[in-house]
Amino acid sequence: MEGALQHTIKAFIKKGEKYYFAECLEIPVVTQGKSIDETVSNLKEAVTLHLEGENLEELGIAPNPTLLITMETEPTASVA
């Protein structure tokens, strides 16, 4: 029996010195942007382009997957 198809594609965003960087965990997609909003928009476009024309079932991905985006950030120091 084949495994269940994934309904979500996981990605993370990390802030660099000048740009935010995004990378998907299950598929080879990376992108960047000057803001979080721009990075998310670029990520959506990059994932769409990557999956276009692909057999999603062969990739283990369900039709019309959603993106689950996690952002890495450093905690801010609290002032006592």
Helices and strands as residue ranges (DSSP letters): E 6-15, E 20-24, E 30-33, H 36-51, H 56-59, E 61-72
